[in-house]
Amino acid sequence: MDADTSTGDGGTGGGDPAEPASSGAQPSPGAGSLNGAGPSANGHGPAVAAATPAPRKASRRFPSVTRDTARPEGGGRAASGASPAPARQWPLLTVLGSTGLGLLLVSVDLFRVGLIIIGLALLAGGVLRWMLPSVGMLAVRSRFTDITTYGVLGVLIVLLALVAQPRPWLDIPFLEDAVRFTVR
């Protein structure tokens, strides 16, 4: 029989390592302790104290409870820890302040200028993420992903603000043909 499924006592041990063998028979390997570190059935082999836990095999599964997350690359403070909190997060506050100014301009009916400022603020965030080694909370994902996201969104917002109707500041000829073909 297989050594893992055999009880070693003629079948009276019940097969459960935590359950002691009945009728005074010698326990099977690992039957006397939960970790399988007891002496072998024939008395030969290593006799390790039952208090010593068996080394745990590393699991390849993700833990069921996340205990910590890794900081994004470049996500440290932008200034020393002795500085006040706003000084440590100046890159994020610069981008947020510029975006707030753009939203204020949009709200007072200068939508094109406001949207250009918002797009330029995102582009500035991408440049800050690229140039500075540590940008604080402006770092959300990896450096490449942040730069790509800020850059693409910034360029799209600026281009859409430039071609917005009425009286667009930028005329793209094939765009008019595409709109005529799909809409009109």
Secondary structure as UniProt FT lines:
FT   TURN            3..5
FT   TURN            10..11
FT   TURN            17..18
FT   TURN            23..24
FT   TURN            29..31
FT   TURN            34..35
FT   TURN            41..42
FT   TURN            50..51
FT   TURN            73..74
FT   TURN            81..82
FT   HELIX           85..88
FT   HELIX           90..107
FT   TURN            108..109
FT   HELIX           111..131
FT   HELIX           136..138
FT   HELIX           143..163
FT   HELIX           173..182
//
